């Protein structure tokens, strides 16, 4: 099966594609989703506050990524990787033929994956704020809505989790295909921020981009803190 030679490791000069905020977001999200999964499904003996805190952190990261998709560097922006249906179908046909066109940032299918994961994570973390197990654990906003709404949000929280697991499995399978079959080093690129042989464009000042990302993350975290702790106190 033919490979896109621009994706082969060491084939050409490495160009910077992924900025530091995007990479930190990606790997922090991986760790937090894993922590939420373990504390929610297996480590029943631990204080469930750990599960709730990881959920708050995930919500802050998702809010940050939504803002970074509008105000971030070139390849972090939604406008760079969210493509029209015709372009997505064209890319899919090429992919099935074993010849994926080179993409500096996310390819058209990868862009859909990003959007789907962010949407489900937002649904998962948001519904958890209202969820309750009727025994020990209750979301911080559960007391602000009717019991029927709490029940619905709890069911939604569990259903969204199943959908999230499916999307993660699909994402991992796609990464494995790109790595093993097409020879594209996606994991390495998300670690180093660089891809070979592509004109990735300009990011501007690296320190300024990092500071802008840190500021947006701080705003997202403050918004979550205000929602989780300020809103219940204000409503009371």
Rosetta blueprint (number, residue, H / E / L):
1 X L
2 X L
3 X L
4 X L
5 X H
6 X H
7 X H
8 X L
9 X L
10 X L
11 X L
12 X L
13 X L
14 X E
15 X E
16 X E
17 X L
18 X L
19 X L
20 X H
21 X H
22 X H
23 X H
24 X H
25 X H
26 X H
27 X H
28 X H
29 X H
30 X H
31 X H
32 X H
33 X H
34 X H
35 X H
36 X H
37 X H
38 X H
39 X H
40 X H
41 X H
42 X L
43 X L
44 X L
45 X L
46 X L
47 X L
48 X L
49 X H
50 X H
51 X H
52 X H
53 X H
54 X H
55 X H
56 X H
57 X H
58 X H
59 X H
60 X H
61 X H
62 X H
63 X H
64 X H
65 X H
66 X H
67 X H
68 X H
69 X H
70 X H
71 X H
72 X L
73 X L
74 X H
75 X H
76 X H
77 X L
78 X H
79 X H
80 X H
81 X H
82 X L
83 X L
84 X L
85 X H
86 X H
87 X H
88 X H
89 X H
90 X H
91 X H
92 X H
93 X H
94 X H
95 X H
96 X H
97 X L
98 X L
99 X L
100 X L
101 X L
102 X L
103 X L
104 X L
105 X L
106 X L
107 X L
108 X H
109 X H
110 X H
111 X H
112 X H
113 X H
114 X H
115 X H
116 X H
117 X H
118 X H
119 X H
120 X H
121 X H
122 X H
123 X H
124 X H
125 X H
126 X H
127 X H
128 X H
129 X L
130 X L
131 X L
132 X E
133 X L
134 X L
135 X L
136 X L
137 X L
138 X E
139 X L
140 X L
141 X L
142 X H
143 X H
144 X H
145 X L
146 X L
147 X H
148 X H
149 X H
150 X H
151 X H
152 X H
153 X H
154 X H
155 X H
156 X H
157 X H
158 X H
159 X H
160 X H
161 X H
162 X H
163 X H
164 X H
165 X H
166 X H
167 X H
168 X H
169 X H
170 X H
171 X H
172 X H
173 X H
174 X H
175 X H
176 X H
177 X H
178 X H
179 X H
180 X H
181 X L
182 X L
183 X L
184 X L
185 X L
186 X H
187 X H
188 X H
189 X H
190 X H
191 X H
192 X H
193 X L
194 X E
195 X E
196 X E
197 X L
198 X L
199 X L
200 X L
201 X L
202 X L
203 X L
204 X L
205 X L
206 X H
207 X H
208 X H
209 X H
210 X H
211 X H
212 X H
213 X H
214 X H
215 X H
216 X H
217 X H
218 X H
219 X H
220 X H
221 X H
222 X H
223 X H
224 X H
225 X H
226 X H
227 X H
228 X H
229 X H
230 X H
231 X H
232 X H
233 X H
234 X H
235 X H
236 X L
